[in-house]
Amino acid sequence: MSRTRIQEVLDRVGSLAFPGVFDTLSAKIAEHVGFPMAFVSGYSVAATTIGEPDLGLLTQTEMIDRARRICMSVSVPIIVDADTGYGNPLNVHRTIRELIAAGAAGCFLEDQVWPKRCGHMRGKRVIDREEYLHKIQAAVDARAGRDFFIVARTDALASMGMEEALDRVRKARELGADASFVEAPNSLADMETIGLRSPRPNVANMIEGGRTPVLPREELARLGFQLVLYPLTGLFAAAQAMEDLYRRLHQEGTTLADQSRLKTFTNFNNLIGVEEKYALAERFADLAHEPVGIHRHVRILLQHP
């Protein structure tokens, strides 16, 4: 298999801090500011699609539909949270094929018991190691040599300890997974151990207010982490900004005091490509106008010699 798009990004930059996105607008913003890749978080999609927490309530269909829309809206590669694969290895096989068809560049595949929950929430349980490895094998098989980057995520650290978590990602990598992700280390010492002993590239999951210490990219790279993910930054920022402005609007009946906190109408239209669509519409109008007129005259002449 040739190098995947995600591997090519890592080859260029060595280590990368990149954001989670949750809809086409957030993906466009990530691309606009210069990120070479992004991640679709199940936590964020659950919150913005069904207004529910990340407790296994989001379905495979809902997640893939959102991923497809996001992948179609940007040119940068997108990694998608595939949760547990939504069932047994057969379900995993289908999920990977569906994600590839949707345009995804890769996925995270984890070992929690379904219904799963956010990795920084309490009460997590994991499936047997062999069952998880069967899922990894199914994912690798479904990829079939195509451009798709599989991240082996384990939540075993919380319930079974460091050695089991490391053993799971090592074996997943031997089966063909492309990156390792030991979720939710809650100390710098644990992060040092993971960075030293887990096969690279490694994912560091930086959730503001979560269990894992949030560290600068340079320090994480030194510890052995190459994929530094901020999965919820955009969601938290957007929610706080909207709550603040909606509250002000509710209280004062106007946004006049907050204009500097808003994108302008023109700038927002530029972000979503309004002028490009005008140009496309005009091109089609130009193409349609002359040929249609000529063809119409030809038909008239043929009908009335």
C-alpha positions as CSV (number, residue, x, y, z in Angstrom):
1,M,0.0,0.0,0.0
2,S,1.3,3.5,-0.9
3,R,1.6,6.2,1.7
4,T,-1.8,7.5,3.0
5,R,-2.7,11.2,3.0
6,I,-2.3,11.3,6.8
7,Q,1.1,9.6,6.6
8,E,2.2,12.2,4.0
9,V,1.1,15.0,6.4
10,L,3.1,13.5,9.2
11,D,6.1,13.0,6.9
12,R,6.0,16.8,6.1
13,V,5.5,18.2,9.6
14,G,6.8,15.5,12.0
15,S,4.2,16.3,14.7
16,L,1.0,18.2,14.3
17,A,-1.6,19.8,16.6
18,F,-5.0,19.6,14.8
19,P,-8.6,20.3,15.6
20,G,-11.8,18.4,15.9
21,V,-14.7,19.5,13.6
22,F,-18.4,18.8,13.9
23,D,-20.0,20.1,10.7
24,T,-19.2,21.6,7.3
25,L,-18.7,25.1,8.7
26,S,-16.2,24.1,11.4
27,A,-14.4,22.0,8.8
28,K,-14.2,25.0,6.4
29,I,-12.9,27.2,9.1
30,A,-10.2,24.6,10.0
31,E,-9.1,24.5,6.4
32,H,-9.3,28.3,6.0
33,V,-6.9,29.0,8.9
34,G,-4.4,26.5,7.5
35,F,-4.8,23.1,9.2
36,P,-3.6,20.3,6.8
37,M,-6.1,17.8,8.4
38,A,-9.0,17.6,10.9
39,F,-10.9,15.0,12.9
40,V,-14.7,14.4,13.2
41,S,-15.4,13.8,16.9
42,G,-18.3,11.5,17.9
43,Y,-18.8,13.6,21.0
44,S,-19.3,16.7,18.9
45,V,-21.5,15.1,16.3
46,A,-23.7,13.6,19.1
47,A,-24.1,17.1,20.6
48,T,-24.8,18.9,17.4
49,T,-26.9,16.2,15.6
50,I,-29.1,14.8,18.3
51,G,-28.3,17.1,21.2
52,E,-27.2,14.2,23.4
53,P,-24.0,13.2,25.3
54,D,-21.4,10.8,23.9
55,L,-22.9,7.7,25.5
56,G,-23.4,5.5,22.5
57,L,-26.6,7.2,21.4
58,L,-25.3,8.2,17.9
59,T,-25.8,5.6,15.2
60,Q,-23.4,4.5,12.5
61,T,-25.7,6.0,9.8
62,E,-25.8,9.4,11.5
63,M,-22.1,9.5,11.9
64,I,-21.3,8.5,8.4
65,D,-23.8,10.9,6.9
66,R,-22.2,13.8,8.8
67,A,-18.7,12.6,7.8
68,R,-19.7,12.5,4.1
69,R,-21.0,16.0,4.2
70,I,-17.8,17.3,5.9
71,C,-15.5,15.4,3.6
72,M,-17.3,16.8,0.5
73,S,-17.0,20.4,1.8
74,V,-13.2,20.6,2.2
75,S,-10.0,19.4,0.4
76,V,-8.0,18.5,3.5
77,P,-8.0,14.8,4.7
78,I,-10.5,14.0,7.5
79,I,-10.2,11.4,10.1
80,V,-13.5,10.2,11.5
81,D,-14.3,8.8,14.9
82,A,-15.7,5.3,14.2
83,D,-16.3,4.5,17.9
84,T,-16.3,0.7,18.4
85,G,-17.2,0.1,14.7
86,Y,-20.9,-0.2,15.8
87,G,-20.9,-3.9,16.5
88,N,-18.9,-7.1,15.8
89,P,-16.1,-7.5,13.2
90,L,-18.7,-7.7,10.4
91,N,-20.1,-4.4,11.4
92,V,-16.6,-3.0,11.6
93,H,-15.9,-4.2,8.0
94,R,-19.0,-2.4,6.8
95,T,-18.2,0.8,8.8
96,I,-14.8,1.0,7.2
97,R,-16.1,0.5,3.7
98,E,-18.8,3.1,4.3
99,L,-16.3,5.6,5.6
100,I,-14.0,5.1,2.6
101,A,-17.0,5.6,0.3
102,A,-17.8,8.8,2.2
103,G,-14.4,10.2,1.5
104,A,-12.8,9.8,4.9
105,A,-9.0,9.6,5.1
106,G,-9.0,7.5,8.2
107,C,-10.7,6.6,11.5
108,F,-10.2,5.9,15.2
109,L,-11.4,2.4,16.2
110,E,-11.7,1.7,19.9
111,D,-12.2,-1.3,22.3
112,Q,-15.0,-0.1,24.6
113,V,-18.0,-2.2,25.5
114,W,-21.1,-0.8,23.6
115,P,-22.8,1.5,24.5
116,K,-19.5,3.3,24.6
117,R,-18.9,6.7,26.2
118,C,-16.5,9.6,25.9
119,G,-13.0,8.5,26.9
120,H,-12.8,11.1,29.7
121,M,-16.1,10.1,31.3
122,R,-16.4,7.6,34.2
123,G,-17.7,4.0,34.0
124,K,-15.8,2.8,30.9
125,R,-15.4,-0.9,30.2
126,V,-13.5,-2.6,27.4
127,I,-14.1,-5.8,25.5
128,D,-11.7,-8.8,25.6
129,R,-8.4,-8.2,23.9
130,E,-8.9,-10.9,21.2
131,E,-12.3,-9.5,20.3
132,Y,-10.8,-6.1,19.8
133,L,-8.0,-7.5,17.7
134,H,-10.5,-9.2,15.5
135,K,-12.1,-5.8,14.9
136,I,-8.7,-4.3,14.0
137,Q,-8.2,-7.2,11.6
138,A,-11.6,-6.6,10.0
139,A,-10.8,-2.9,9.6
140,V,-7.5,-3.7,7.9
141,D,-9.2,-6.2,5.6
142,A,-11.9,-3.8,4.7
143,R,-9.3,-1.1,3.8
144,A,-7.9,-3.5,1.2
145,G,-4.8,-1.5,0.5
146,R,-6.7,1.8,-0.1
147,D,-5.8,5.3,1.3
148,F,-7.2,4.9,4.8
149,F,-5.4,5.6,8.1
150,I,-6.5,3.3,11.0
151,V,-5.8,4.6,14.5
152,A,-6.0,1.8,17.1
153,R,-7.5,3.3,20.3
154,T,-7.7,1.6,23.6
155,D,-9.5,2.7,26.8
156,A,-8.0,-0.2,28.8
157,L,-5.8,2.1,30.8
158,A,-8.6,3.1,33.1
159,S,-9.9,-0.3,33.9
160,M,-7.0,-2.8,33.2
161,G,-3.8,-0.8,33.6
162,M,-0.9,0.4,31.5
163,E,0.5,-3.0,30.5
164,E,-2.7,-4.2,29.1
165,A,-3.3,-0.9,27.2
166,L,0.2,-1.0,25.7
167,D,-0.1,-4.7,24.8
168,R,-3.4,-3.9,22.9
169,V,-2.0,-1.1,20.8
170,R,1.2,-3.1,20.0
171,K,-0.7,-6.1,18.8
172,A,-3.1,-3.8,16.8
173,R,-0.1,-2.3,15.1
174,E,1.2,-5.7,14.2
175,L,-2.1,-6.4,12.5
176,G,-1.8,-3.3,10.3
177,A,-3.1,-0.3,12.2
178,D,-1.2,2.8,11.4
179,A,-1.2,4.7,14.7
180,S,-1.5,4.1,18.4
181,F,-3.9,5.8,20.9
182,V,-3.9,5.0,24.6
183,E,-6.8,7.1,25.8
184,A,-7.0,9.3,28.9
185,P,-3.7,9.1,30.7
186,N,-4.2,11.2,33.8
187,S,-0.6,12.1,34.7
188,L,2.6,13.3,33.1
189,A,4.2,10.0,34.2
190,D,1.6,8.0,32.3
191,M,2.1,10.1,29.2
192,E,5.9,9.6,29.4
193,T,5.4,5.9,29.6
194,I,3.0,5.8,26.6
195,G,5.3,8.0,24.5
196,L,8.3,5.9,25.3
197,R,6.7,2.4,24.9
198,S,3.8,2.7,22.5
199,P,4.7,2.3,18.8
200,R,4.7,5.6,17.0
201,P,3.0,7.6,15.7
202,N,1.0,8.2,18.9
203,V,-2.1,10.2,19.5
204,A,-2.4,12.7,22.4
205,N,-6.0,13.6,23.1
206,M,-6.1,17.2,24.5
207,I,-9.5,17.8,26.0
208,E,-9.7,21.1,27.9
209,G,-10.9,20.2,31.4
210,G,-10.5,16.5,30.7
211,R,-8.4,13.8,32.5
212,T,-5.2,14.2,30.5
213,P,-2.8,17.2,31.1
214,V,-3.0,19.6,28.3
215,L,0.6,20.2,27.1
216,P,2.2,22.2,24.2
217,R,2.8,20.4,20.9
218,E,6.5,20.7,21.3
219,E,6.5,19.1,24.7
220,L,4.2,16.3,23.5
221,A,6.5,15.7,20.5
222,R,9.4,15.4,22.9
223,L,7.4,12.8,24.9
224,G,6.7,10.7,21.8
225,F,3.4,12.0,20.5
226,Q,3.0,13.0,16.8
227,L,-0.8,13.4,16.4
228,V,-1.9,16.1,19.0
229,L,-5.6,16.2,18.7
230,Y,-7.8,19.0,20.2
231,P,-11.2,17.3,19.5
232,L,-13.6,19.6,21.4
233,T,-11.9,23.1,21.2
234,G,-14.1,24.3,18.3
235,L,-17.3,22.9,19.9
236,F,-16.6,24.4,23.3
237,A,-15.6,27.8,21.7
238,A,-18.7,28.0,19.5
239,A,-21.0,27.0,22.3
240,Q,-19.6,29.6,24.7
241,A,-19.6,32.4,22.0
242,M,-23.2,31.6,21.1
243,E,-24.4,31.5,24.7
244,D,-22.7,34.8,25.5
245,L,-24.2,36.6,22.5
246,Y,-27.6,35.0,22.7
247,R,-27.8,36.0,26.4
248,R,-26.9,39.6,25.5
249,L,-29.5,39.6,22.7
250,H,-32.1,38.2,25.1
251,Q,-31.3,40.8,27.8
252,E,-30.8,43.9,25.6
253,G,-32.7,43.2,22.5
254,T,-29.8,44.1,20.2
255,T,-26.3,43.0,19.2
256,L,-25.0,46.6,18.5
257,A,-22.5,46.4,21.4
258,D,-21.1,43.1,20.1
259,Q,-20.4,43.8,16.4
260,S,-16.7,43.4,16.8
261,R,-17.2,39.8,18.1
262,L,-19.1,38.8,14.9
263,K,-17.8,37.9,11.4
264,T,-19.0,40.4,8.9
265,F,-21.6,39.5,6.4
266,T,-19.0,39.9,3.6
267,N,-16.3,37.8,5.4
268,F,-18.7,35.0,6.2
269,N,-19.9,34.9,2.6
270,N,-16.3,34.7,1.5
271,L,-15.7,31.8,3.9
272,I,-18.6,29.7,2.5
273,G,-17.8,30.7,-1.2
274,V,-20.7,32.9,-2.2
275,E,-18.8,34.6,-5.0
276,E,-17.6,31.2,-6.4
277,K,-21.2,30.1,-6.6
278,Y,-22.2,33.3,-8.4
279,A,-19.3,32.8,-10.9
280,L,-20.4,29.1,-11.4
281,A,-24.0,30.1,-12.0
282,E,-22.9,32.8,-14.5
283,R,-20.7,30.3,-16.3
284,F,-23.6,27.9,-16.7
285,A,-25.9,30.7,-17.8
286,D,-23.3,31.7,-20.5
287,L,-22.9,28.1,-21.6
288,A,-26.7,27.6,-21.7
289,H,-27.6,30.8,-23.5
290,E,-25.8,30.5,-26.8
291,P,-25.9,26.7,-27.5
292,V,-29.6,26.6,-26.5
293,G,-30.4,29.4,-28.8
294,I,-28.5,27.8,-31.7
295,H,-30.1,24.4,-31.1
296,R,-33.5,26.0,-30.9
297,H,-33.1,27.6,-34.3
298,V,-31.8,24.4,-35.8
299,R,-34.8,22.5,-34.6
300,I,-37.1,25.2,-36.0
301,L,-35.4,25.0,-39.4
302,L,-35.7,21.2,-39.4
303,Q,-39.3,21.3,-38.5
304,H,-40.2,24.1,-41.0
305,P,-38.1,23.7,-44.1
